[in-house]
């Protein structure tokens, strides 16, 4: 007997296919950064910075072999997908969201800034060791 046994066994055939086709995260790959195109029409472009098996990360262009049969298929703003060349994506990598910015409050916010003592009002400028004399052009009656 041949046929679709998923209904006999009580599984919904559409859900069974969707569960197999959905890409999963793979612990062997770690996505550290992406350069993704802004336009959705440029889906064949982009670069991903990926570390494989804990090794130092390398930059891969879309279409490049990452490991074995895994090819970088697509790059989006915070993610990348891997899979066999010409096949469906089997690994989905995500960049973790950035940490929230630390916030705080300024002490004395809304008050006048503290006064700074500038010292005496009449600051004396240092005197030159030799008095400066006005320049006299060479050949003038005063230099003869």
DSSP file (Angstrom, degrees, kcal/mol; ACC not computed):
  #  RESIDUE AA STRUCTURE BP1 BP2  ACC     N-H-->O    O-->H-N    N-H-->O    O-->H-N    TCO  KAPPA ALPHA  PHI   PSI    X-CA   Y-CA   Z-CA
    1    1 A X              0   0    0      0, 0.0     2,-0.4     0, 0.0     0, 0.0   0.000 360.0 360.0 360.0 128.1    0.0    0.0    0.0
    2    2 A X        +     0   0    0      2,-0.0     2,-0.3     3,-0.0     0, 0.0  -0.920 360.0  89.7-121.4 150.3    1.3    3.4   -1.0
    3    3 A X  S    S-     0   0    0     -2,-0.4     2,-0.9     0, 0.0     0, 0.0  -0.966  79.1 -40.0 157.8-170.0   -0.1    6.8   -0.2
    4    4 A X        +     0   0    0     -2,-0.3     3,-0.5     1,-0.2     4,-0.4  -0.779  45.6 177.6 -90.7 106.0   -0.2    9.7    2.2
    5    5 A X     >  +     0   0    0     -2,-0.9     4,-2.3     1,-0.2     6,-0.2   0.469  60.3  90.6 -87.8  -2.8   -0.1    8.1    5.7
    6    6 A X  T  4>S+     0   0    0      1,-0.2     5,-2.6     2,-0.2     4,-0.4   0.874  88.7  47.4 -63.8 -35.8    0.0   11.5    7.5
    7    7 A X  T >45S+     0   0    0     -3,-0.5     3,-0.6     3,-0.2    -1,-0.2   0.875 111.0  51.0 -72.4 -35.7   -3.8   11.6    7.7
    8    8 A X  T 345S+     0   0    0     -4,-0.4    -2,-0.2     1,-0.2    -1,-0.2   0.887 111.6  47.7 -66.7 -37.9   -4.1    8.1    9.0
    9    9 A X  T 3<5S-     0   0    0     -4,-2.3    -1,-0.2     2,-0.1    -2,-0.2   0.498 120.0-110.4 -84.0  -3.3   -1.5    8.8   11.7
   10   10 A X  T < 5S+     0   0    0     -3,-0.6     2,-0.3    -4,-0.4    -3,-0.2   0.573  72.9 130.4  92.0  10.0   -3.4   12.0   12.7
   11   11 A X      < -     0   0    0     -5,-2.6     2,-0.6    -6,-0.2    -1,-0.3  -0.752  62.0-118.8 -98.2 146.0   -0.9   14.6   11.5
   12   12 A X     >  -     0   0    0     -2,-0.3     4,-2.1     1,-0.2     3,-0.2  -0.723  20.7-146.0 -79.0 120.4   -1.9   17.6    9.4
   13   13 A X  H  > S+     0   0    0     -2,-0.6     4,-1.8     1,-0.2     5,-0.2   0.827  95.7  53.8 -61.7 -32.7    0.1   17.2    6.1
   14   14 A X  H  > S+     0   0    0      1,-0.2     4,-2.1     2,-0.2    -1,-0.2   0.922 110.7  45.8 -68.1 -43.2    0.5   21.0    5.6
   15   15 A X  H  > S+     0   0    0      1,-0.2     4,-2.2     2,-0.2    -2,-0.2   0.865 109.7  54.8 -67.3 -36.1    2.0   21.5    9.1
   16   16 A X  H  X S+     0   0    0     -4,-2.1     4,-1.2     1,-0.2    -1,-0.2   0.904 111.1  44.6 -64.7 -40.3    4.3   18.5    8.7
   17   17 A X  H  X S+     0   0    0     -4,-1.8     4,-2.0     1,-0.2    -2,-0.2   0.901 112.4  52.0 -69.9 -40.8    5.8   20.0    5.5
   18   18 A X  H  X S+     0   0    0     -4,-2.1     4,-1.4     1,-0.2    -2,-0.2   0.863 106.4  54.0 -64.8 -36.5    6.1   23.5    7.0
   19   19 A X  H  < S+     0   0    0     -4,-2.2    -1,-0.2     1,-0.2    -2,-0.2   0.854 111.6  44.9 -67.1 -34.2    8.0   22.1   10.1
   20   20 A X  H  < S+     0   0    0     -4,-1.2    -2,-0.2     1,-0.2    -1,-0.2   0.866 114.2  48.4 -76.0 -36.8   10.5   20.4    7.8
   21   21 A X  H  < S+     0   0    0     -4,-2.0     2,-0.3    -5,-0.1    -2,-0.2   0.679  85.2 102.3 -81.3 -18.7   11.0   23.4    5.5
   22   22 A X  S  < S-     0   0    0     -4,-1.4    70,-0.1    -5,-0.2     2,-0.1  -0.486  75.9-121.8 -71.2 128.7   11.4   26.1    8.1
   23   23 A X        -     0   0    0     -2,-0.3     2,-0.3    68,-0.1    68,-0.3  -0.396  29.6-156.2 -67.7 147.5   15.1   27.1    8.6
   24   24 A X  B     -a   91   0A   0     66,-1.9    68,-1.8    -2,-0.1     2,-0.3  -0.794  22.7 -98.0-120.6 163.0   16.5   26.7   12.1
   25   25 A X        -     0   0    0     -2,-0.3     2,-0.5    66,-0.2    68,-0.1  -0.633  34.7-150.8 -78.9 139.8   19.3   28.3   14.0
   26   26 A X    >   -     0   0    0     -2,-0.3     3,-1.4    66,-0.1    65,-0.0  -0.962  10.7-146.0-116.2 126.9   22.5   26.2   14.0
   27   27 A X  T 3  S+     0   0    0     -2,-0.5    -1,-0.1     1,-0.3    26,-0.0   0.673  95.6  68.5 -66.7 -16.4   24.9   26.5   16.9
   28   28 A X  T 3  S+     0   0    0     25,-0.1    25,-2.9    24,-0.1    26,-0.4   0.777  96.7  60.5 -71.3 -25.9   27.9   25.9   14.6
   29   29 A X  E <   -E   52   0B   0     -3,-1.4     2,-0.4    23,-0.2    23,-0.2  -0.842  61.5-172.5-110.1 138.7   27.3   29.3   12.9
   30   30 A X  E     -E   51   0B   0     21,-2.2    21,-2.6    -2,-0.4     2,-0.6  -0.975  14.9-146.9-132.2 120.1   27.4   32.7   14.6
   31   31 A X  E     +E   50   0B   0     -2,-0.4    65,-0.3    63,-0.3    19,-0.2  -0.749  23.1 169.0 -87.4 121.0   26.4   35.9   12.7
   32   32 A X  E     -     0   0B   0     17,-3.2     2,-0.3    -2,-0.6    18,-0.2   0.670  60.9 -11.2-106.3 -22.6   28.4   38.9   13.9
   33   33 A X  E     -E   49   0B   0     16,-1.1    16,-3.2     2,-0.0    -1,-0.4  -0.974  53.6-154.0-171.5 159.3   27.5   41.5   11.3
   34   34 A X  E     -E   48   0B   0     -2,-0.3     2,-0.5    14,-0.2    14,-0.2  -0.981  13.8-155.6-140.5 151.8   25.9   42.2    7.9
   35   35 A X  E     -E   47   0B   0     12,-2.9    12,-1.8    -2,-0.3     2,-0.3  -0.910  34.8-179.1-122.6  99.7   26.1   44.7    5.1
   36   36 A X        -     0   0    0     -2,-0.5    10,-0.2    10,-0.2    40,-0.1  -0.756  29.2-110.5-106.1 145.7   22.7   44.4    3.6
   37   37 A X        -     0   0    0      8,-0.4    40,-0.1    -2,-0.3    -1,-0.1  -0.415  17.3-139.5 -68.9 149.0   21.2   46.2    0.6
   38   38 A X  S    S+     0   0    0     -2,-0.1     2,-0.4    38,-0.1    -1,-0.1   0.828  84.0  74.0 -76.4 -32.2   18.6   48.8    1.3
   39   39 A X  S >  S-     0   0    0      1,-0.1     3,-1.3     3,-0.1    -2,-0.1  -0.678  73.0-145.6 -87.7 132.3   16.5   47.8   -1.7
   40   40 A X  G >  S+     0   0    0     -2,-0.4     3,-0.5     1,-0.3    -1,-0.1   0.744  99.5  66.5 -65.0 -21.0   14.5   44.5   -1.5
   41   41 A X  G 3  S+     0   0    0      1,-0.3     2,-0.5     2,-0.1     3,-0.3   0.715  88.8  67.0 -71.6 -19.1   15.2   44.2   -5.3
   42   42 A X  G X   +     0   0    0     -3,-1.3     3,-1.5     1,-0.2    -5,-0.3  -0.244  60.2 137.7 -94.3  46.0   18.9   43.7   -4.6
   43   43 A X  T <   +     0   0    0     -3,-0.5    32,-0.4    -2,-0.5    -1,-0.2   0.694  62.9  62.8 -68.3 -19.5   18.4   40.4   -2.8
   44   44 A X  T 3  S+     0   0    0     -3,-0.3    -1,-0.3    30,-0.1     2,-0.3   0.291  96.0  76.8 -87.9  11.4   21.4   38.8   -4.5
   45   45 A X    <   +     0   0    0     -3,-1.5    -8,-0.4    30,-0.1    30,-0.4  -0.775  56.4  81.4-118.7 162.4   23.8   41.3   -2.8
   46   46 A X        -     0   0    0     -2,-0.3    16,-1.8   -10,-0.2     2,-0.3  -0.484  52.2-117.4 128.7 164.2   25.2   41.7    0.6
   47   47 A X  E     -EF  35  61B   0    -12,-1.8   -12,-2.9    14,-0.2     2,-0.4  -0.989  18.3-161.2-136.3 142.7   28.0   40.5    2.9
   48   48 A X  E     -EF  34  60B   0     12,-2.6    12,-2.7    -2,-0.3     2,-0.7  -0.981  15.3-140.8-126.8 140.7   27.8   38.6    6.2
   49   49 A X  E     +EF  33  59B   0    -16,-3.2   -17,-3.2    -2,-0.4   -16,-1.1  -0.889  35.7 175.1 -99.0 110.2   30.4   38.3    8.9
   50   50 A X  E     -EF  31  58B   0      8,-2.6     8,-2.3    -2,-0.7     2,-0.5  -0.954  26.2-153.3-127.0 134.9   30.1   34.7   10.1
   51   51 A X  E     -E   30   0B   0    -21,-2.6   -21,-2.2    -2,-0.4     2,-0.5  -0.909  16.7-156.4-101.8 132.1   32.1   32.6   12.6
   52   52 A X  E >   -E   29   0B   0     -2,-0.5     3,-2.0     4,-0.4   -23,-0.2  -0.943  69.5 -14.2-113.9 128.1   32.0   28.8   12.0
   53   53 A X  T 3  S-     0   0    0    -25,-2.9    -1,-0.2    -2,-0.5   -24,-0.1   0.814 124.7 -58.2  53.7  36.9   32.6   26.3   14.8
   54   54 A X  T 3  S+     0   0    0    -26,-0.4    -1,-0.3     1,-0.2     3,-0.1   0.503 103.2 134.1  76.1   4.3   34.1   29.0   17.1
   55   55 A X  S <  S-     0   0    0     -3,-2.0    -1,-0.2     1,-0.2     3,-0.1  -0.328  71.2 -72.1 -77.2 167.0   36.8   30.0   14.6
   56   56 A X        -     0   0    0     -5,-0.1    -4,-0.4     1,-0.1    -1,-0.2  -0.302  62.8-100.3 -58.1 144.4   37.6   33.6   13.8
   57   57 A X        -     0   0    0     -6,-0.2     2,-0.3    -3,-0.1    -6,-0.3  -0.284  37.0-162.9 -69.0 152.7   34.8   35.2   11.7
   58   58 A X  E     -F   50   0B   0     -8,-2.3    -8,-2.6    -3,-0.1     2,-0.4  -0.940  21.9-113.7-131.1 155.2   35.1   35.7    8.0
   59   59 A X  E     -F   49   0B   0     -2,-0.3     2,-0.4   -10,-0.2   -10,-0.2  -0.770  32.9-170.8 -90.8 132.2   33.2   37.9    5.5
   60   60 A X  E     -F   48   0B   0    -12,-2.7   -12,-2.6    -2,-0.4     2,-0.2  -0.982  13.8-141.4-125.0 133.9   31.1   36.0    3.0
   61   61 A X  E >   -F   47   0B   0     -2,-0.4     3,-2.4   -14,-0.2    11,-0.3  -0.567  44.5 -82.3 -84.1 155.9   29.3   37.5   -0.1
   62   62 A X  T 3  S+     0   0    0    -16,-1.8    11,-0.2     1,-0.3    -1,-0.1  -0.407 122.2  28.5 -57.8 129.8   25.9   36.2   -1.0
   63   63 A X  T 3  S+     0   0    0      9,-3.4    -1,-0.3     1,-0.4     2,-0.2   0.222  92.4 125.5 100.3 -11.9   26.5   33.0   -3.0
   64   64 A X    <   -     0   0    0     -3,-2.4     8,-2.5     8,-0.2     2,-0.4  -0.509  68.5-108.8 -81.8 148.6   29.8   32.1   -1.3
   65   65 A X  E     -B   71   0A   0      6,-0.2     6,-0.3    -2,-0.2     3,-0.1  -0.641  33.8-179.9 -75.3 124.6   30.3   28.7    0.3
   66   66 A X  E     -     0   0A   0      4,-3.0     2,-0.3    -2,-0.4     5,-0.2   0.879  68.3 -17.6 -91.4 -48.1   30.4   29.1    4.1
   67   67 A X  E >  S-B   70   0A   0      3,-1.4     3,-2.8     1,-0.0    -1,-0.3  -0.862 109.2 -41.2-162.9 123.9   30.9   25.5    5.2
   68   68 A X  T 3  S-     0   0    0      1,-0.3    -1,-0.0    -2,-0.3    -2,-0.0  -0.366 128.2 -14.2  59.2-119.9   30.5   22.2    3.3
   69   69 A X  T 3  S+     0   0    0     -2,-0.2     2,-0.6    -4,-0.1    16,-0.4   0.419 108.5 113.7 -93.7   0.1   27.3   22.6    1.3
   70   70 A X  E <   -B   67   0A   0     -3,-2.8    -4,-3.0    14,-0.1    -3,-1.4  -0.640  44.7-177.2 -78.8 120.3   26.1   25.6    3.2
   71   71 A X  E     -BC  65  83A   0     12,-2.8    12,-1.6    -2,-0.6     2,-0.8  -0.910  35.9-109.9-115.0 141.8   26.0   28.7    0.9
   72   72 A X  E     + C   0  82A   0     -8,-2.5    -9,-3.4    -2,-0.4    10,-0.2  -0.635  42.7 175.0 -70.9 111.8   25.1   32.2    2.0
   73   73 A X  E     -     0   0A   0      8,-2.7     2,-0.3    -2,-0.8    -1,-0.2   0.861  54.6  -2.8 -90.9 -39.9   21.8   32.6    0.3
   74   74 A X  E     - C   0  81A   0      7,-1.2     7,-2.1   -30,-0.0     2,-0.4  -0.996  51.1-151.9-155.1 154.1   20.5   36.0    1.5
   75   75 A X  E     + C   0  80A   0    -30,-0.4   -38,-0.3   -32,-0.4     5,-0.2  -0.999  17.6 177.1-130.5 129.6   21.3   38.9    3.8
   76   76 A X        -     0   0    0      3,-2.9     3,-0.5    -2,-0.4   -38,-0.1  -0.578  51.7 -76.0-118.0-174.4   18.8   41.1    5.4
   77   77 A X  S    S+     0   0    0      1,-0.2   -43,-0.2    -2,-0.2   -41,-0.2   0.850 125.3   2.6 -56.2 -41.6   19.1   44.0    7.9
   78   78 A X  S    S+     0   0    0    -45,-0.1    17,-2.7    15,-0.1     2,-0.3   0.083 126.2  54.1-133.3  22.4   19.8   41.8   11.0
   79   79 A X  E     - D   0  94A   0     -3,-0.5    -3,-2.9    15,-0.2     2,-0.3  -0.962  50.8-161.2-152.8 167.4   19.9   38.3    9.6
   80   80 A X  E     -CD  75  93A   0     13,-2.0    13,-3.1    -2,-0.3     2,-0.4  -0.981  13.4-143.9-148.4 153.2   21.3   35.9    7.0
   81   81 A X  E     -CD  74  92A   0     -7,-2.1    -8,-2.7    -2,-0.3    -7,-1.2  -0.966  10.7-165.2-126.2 141.9   20.2   32.6    5.6
   82   82 A X  E     +CD  72  91A   0      9,-2.8     8,-2.6    -2,-0.4     9,-2.3  -0.875  24.4 126.8-121.0 152.9   22.3   29.5    4.6
   83   83 A X  E     -CD  71  89A   0    -12,-1.6   -12,-2.8    -2,-0.3     6,-0.2  -0.967  59.4 -50.2 178.4-179.8   21.4   26.5    2.6
   84   84 A X  S >  S-     0   0    0      4,-0.6     3,-2.3    -2,-0.3     2,-0.1  -0.384  70.7 -88.1 -69.6 150.5   22.4   24.4   -0.4
   85   85 A X  T 3  S+     0   0    0    -16,-0.4    -1,-0.1     1,-0.3     3,-0.1  -0.390 115.4   5.0 -59.3 125.5   23.1   26.2   -3.6
   86   86 A X  T 3  S+     0   0    0      1,-0.3    -1,-0.3    -2,-0.1     2,-0.1   0.413 116.8  99.2  79.7  -1.9   19.8   26.5   -5.5
   87   87 A X  S <  S-     0   0    0     -3,-2.3    -1,-0.3     1,-0.1     2,-0.1  -0.393  81.6 -75.6-106.1-175.2   17.9   24.9   -2.6
   88   88 A X        -     0   0    0     -2,-0.1    -4,-0.6     1,-0.1    -1,-0.1  -0.448  56.3 -91.4 -79.7 154.6   15.8   26.2    0.3
   89   89 A X  E     + D   0  83A   0     -6,-0.2    -6,-0.3     1,-0.1    -1,-0.1  -0.439  40.9 175.4 -65.7 135.0   17.3   27.9    3.3
   90   90 A X  E     +     0   0A   0     -8,-2.6   -66,-1.9     1,-0.2     2,-0.4   0.548  65.3  49.1-116.3 -15.3   18.0   25.4    6.1
   91   91 A X  E     -aD  24  82A   0     -9,-2.3    -9,-2.8   -68,-0.3     2,-0.5  -0.993  61.7-166.0-130.1 128.3   19.8   27.7    8.6
   92   92 A X  E     - D   0  81A   0    -68,-1.8     2,-0.4    -2,-0.4   -11,-0.2  -0.962   9.4-166.3-113.4 121.2   18.6   31.1    9.7
   93   93 A X  E     - D   0  80A   0    -13,-3.1   -13,-2.0    -2,-0.5     2,-0.4  -0.874   2.8-168.0-109.4 140.1   21.1   33.3   11.6
   94   94 A X  E     - D   0  79A   0     -2,-0.4     2,-0.5   -15,-0.2   -63,-0.3  -0.960  21.6-129.7-126.6 142.8   20.1   36.4   13.6
   95   95 A X        -     0   0    0    -17,-2.7   -63,-0.1    -2,-0.4     3,-0.1  -0.797  39.9-111.9 -84.2 129.7   22.2   39.2   15.0
   96   96 A X        -     0   0    0     -2,-0.5     3,-0.1   -65,-0.3    -1,-0.1  -0.306  39.0 -98.1 -60.6 146.9   21.2   39.7   18.7
   97   97 A X        -     0   0    0      1,-0.1    -1,-0.1    -3,-0.0     3,-0.1  -0.318  46.2 -98.3 -64.3 149.7   19.4   43.0   19.3
   98   98 A X        -     0   0    0      1,-0.1    -1,-0.1    -3,-0.1     3,-0.1  -0.304  42.8 -98.9 -67.1 153.1   21.6   45.7   20.7
   99   99 A X        -     0   0    0      1,-0.1    -1,-0.1    -3,-0.1     3,-0.1  -0.381  46.1 -95.4 -68.6 149.9   21.6   46.4   24.4
  100  100 A X        -     0   0    0      1,-0.1    -1,-0.1    -3,-0.1     2,-0.1  -0.374  45.3-102.7 -65.0 143.8   19.4   49.2   25.7
  101  101 A X        -     0   0    0      1,-0.1     2,-0.2    -3,-0.1    -1,-0.1  -0.419  37.4-111.8 -67.3 140.6   21.2   52.5   26.1
  102  102 A X        -     0   0    0     -2,-0.1     2,-0.3    -3,-0.1    -1,-0.1  -0.536  37.6-163.3 -74.3 140.4   22.0   53.3   29.7
  103  103 A X        +     0   0    0     -2,-0.2     2,-0.3    -3,-0.0    -1,-0.0  -0.816  19.0 147.9-121.8 161.8   20.1   56.2   31.0
  104  104 A X        -     0   0    0     -2,-0.3     2,-0.4     2,-0.0     0, 0.0  -0.921  38.2 -99.1-168.4-169.6   20.5   58.5   34.0
  105  105 A X        -     0   0    0     -2,-0.3     2,-0.3     4,-0.0    -2,-0.0  -0.969  28.4-116.6-131.7 149.5   19.9   62.0   35.2
  106  106 A X    >   -     0   0    0     -2,-0.4     3,-1.4     1,-0.1     2,-0.3  -0.637  35.1-113.6 -81.2 138.1   22.2   64.9   35.5
  107  107 A X  T 3  S+     0   0    0     -2,-0.3    -1,-0.1     1,-0.3     0, 0.0  -0.553 100.9  11.0 -72.2 134.4   22.7   66.2   39.0
  108  108 A X  T >  S+     0   0    0     -2,-0.3     3,-2.0     1,-0.2    -1,-0.3   0.744  86.1 178.7  72.6  23.4   21.3   69.6   39.4
  109  109 A X  T <   +     0   0    0     -3,-1.4    -1,-0.2     1,-0.3     3,-0.1  -0.358  67.7  22.9 -60.1 133.6   19.5   69.5   36.1
  110  110 A X  T 3  S+     0   0    0      1,-0.4    -1,-0.3    -2,-0.0     2,-0.2   0.447 102.7 106.0  89.8   1.2   17.5   72.6   35.5
  111  111 A X  S <  S-     0   0    0     -3,-2.0    -1,-0.4     1,-0.1     3,-0.1  -0.678  80.5 -86.8-108.1 167.2   19.6   74.7   37.9
  112  112 A X        -     0   0    0     -2,-0.2    -1,-0.1     1,-0.1     3,-0.1  -0.382  51.1-101.6 -68.8 147.5   22.2   77.4   37.1
  113  113 A X        -     0   0    0      1,-0.1    -1,-0.1    -2,-0.1    -5,-0.0  -0.343  46.6 -93.0 -67.1 153.2   25.8   76.2   36.5
  114  114 A X        -     0   0    0      1,-0.1     2,-0.2    -3,-0.1    -1,-0.1  -0.327  43.0-107.5 -66.9 150.0   28.2   76.6   39.4
  115  115 A X        -     0   0    0     -3,-0.1     2,-0.5     1,-0.0    -1,-0.1  -0.564  27.9-147.2 -78.8 140.9   30.3   79.8   39.4
  116  116 A X        -     0   0    0     -2,-0.2     2,-0.7     3,-0.0    -1,-0.0  -0.938  15.4-126.2-110.3 128.4   33.9   79.4   38.6
  117  117 A X        -     0   0    0     -2,-0.5     3,-0.1     1,-0.2    -2,-0.0  -0.634  21.5-170.6 -75.5 114.0   36.4   81.7   40.3
  118  118 A X        -     0   0    0     -2,-0.7    -1,-0.2     1,-0.3     2,-0.1   0.411  35.7-125.6 -86.8   1.4   38.4   83.3   37.4
  119  119 A X        -     0   0    0      4,-0.0    -1,-0.3     3,-0.0     4,-0.1  -0.440  63.1  -1.9  86.3-164.2   40.9   84.8   39.8
  120  120 A X        -     0   0    0      1,-0.1     3,-0.1    -2,-0.1     0, 0.0  -0.260  62.4-132.4 -63.8 148.5   41.9   88.5   39.9
  121  121 A X  S    S+     0   0    0      1,-0.2     2,-1.1     2,-0.0    -1,-0.1   0.845  97.5  59.0 -71.1 -33.8   40.2   90.7   37.4
  122  122 A X  S    S-     0   0    0      2,-0.0     2,-0.5     0, 0.0    -1,-0.2  -0.748  74.0-171.9 -99.7  88.9   43.4   92.5   36.3
  123  123 A X        -     0   0    0     -2,-1.1     2,-0.4    -3,-0.1    -2,-0.0  -0.681  18.0-135.5 -81.0 129.1   45.6   89.7   35.1
  124  124 A X        -     0   0    0     -2,-0.5     2,-0.2     3,-0.0     3,-0.0  -0.715  14.3-135.8 -86.2 130.9   49.1   90.9   34.4
  125  125 A X        -     0   0    0     -2,-0.4     2,-0.0     1,-0.1    -1,-0.0  -0.607  33.5 -95.4 -81.6 146.3   50.6   89.6   31.2
  126  126 A X        -     0   0    0     -2,-0.2     2,-0.3     1,-0.1    -1,-0.1  -0.361  41.4-121.6 -63.6 140.4   54.2   88.3   31.4
  127  127 A X        -     0   0    0      1,-0.1     2,-0.2    -3,-0.0    -1,-0.1  -0.591  21.5-115.5 -84.4 143.2   56.7   91.0   30.4
  128  128 A X        -     0   0    0     -2,-0.3    -1,-0.1     1,-0.1     4,-0.0  -0.540  20.0-128.9 -72.8 141.4   59.1   90.4   27.5
  129  129 A X  S    S+     0   0    0     -2,-0.2     2,-0.4     1,-0.1    -1,-0.1   0.816  96.9  40.6 -64.4 -28.0   62.8   90.2   28.7
  130  130 A X  S    S-     0   0    0      0, 0.0     2,-0.1     0, 0.0    -1,-0.1  -0.967  94.3-114.4-120.5 136.1   63.7   92.7   26.0
  131  131 A X        -     0   0    0     -2,-0.4     2,-0.4     1,-0.1    -2,-0.1  -0.438  34.0-119.1 -66.8 140.2   61.6   95.8   25.1
  132  132 A X        -     0   0    0     -2,-0.1     2,-0.3    -4,-0.0    -1,-0.1  -0.658  26.7-157.6 -81.6 130.6   60.3   95.5   21.6
  133  133 A X        -     0   0    0     -2,-0.4     3,-0.1     1,-0.1     2,-0.0  -0.822  27.5 -99.6-106.6 149.0   61.4   98.3   19.3
  134  134 A X        -     0   0    0     -2,-0.3     2,-0.2     1,-0.1    -1,-0.1  -0.355  42.9-106.9 -66.2 145.6   59.5   99.3   16.2
  135  135 A X        -     0   0    0     -2,-0.0     2,-0.5    -3,-0.0    -1,-0.1  -0.489  29.7-157.0 -73.3 140.8   60.9   97.9   13.0
  136  136 A X        -     0   0    0     -2,-0.2     3,-0.1    -3,-0.1     4,-0.0  -0.981  22.7-115.9-119.3 127.5   62.6  100.3   10.8
  137  137 A X    >   -     0   0    0     -2,-0.5     3,-1.4     1,-0.1     6,-0.2  -0.308  35.9-103.3 -63.7 145.3   62.9   99.5    7.1
  138  138 A X  T 3  S+     0   0    0      1,-0.3    -1,-0.1     4,-0.1     3,-0.1  -0.444 106.3  26.5 -67.4 137.9   66.4   99.0    5.7
  139  139 A X  T 3  S+     0   0    0      1,-0.3    -1,-0.3    -2,-0.1     2,-0.1   0.471  88.5 132.8  87.9   2.5   67.7  102.0    3.8
  140  140 A X  S X> S-     0   0    0     -3,-1.4     3,-1.5     1,-0.1     4,-0.6  -0.459  73.8-105.3 -81.6 161.8   65.5  104.5    5.6
  141  141 A X  T 34 S+     0   0    0      1,-0.3     3,-0.4     2,-0.2    -1,-0.1   0.751 118.4  61.0 -60.3 -22.7   67.1  107.7    6.9
  142  142 A X  T 34 S+     0   0    0      1,-0.2    -1,-0.3    -5,-0.1    -4,-0.1   0.755 101.6  51.3 -76.6 -23.3   67.0  106.4   10.4
  143  143 A X  T <4        0   0    0     -3,-1.5    -1,-0.2    -6,-0.2    -2,-0.2   0.564 360.0 360.0 -90.2  -8.4   69.3  103.4    9.7
  144  144 A X     <        0   0    0     -4,-0.6    -1,-0.2    -3,-0.4    -2,-0.1   0.443 360.0 360.0 -82.9 360.0   72.1  105.4    8.0
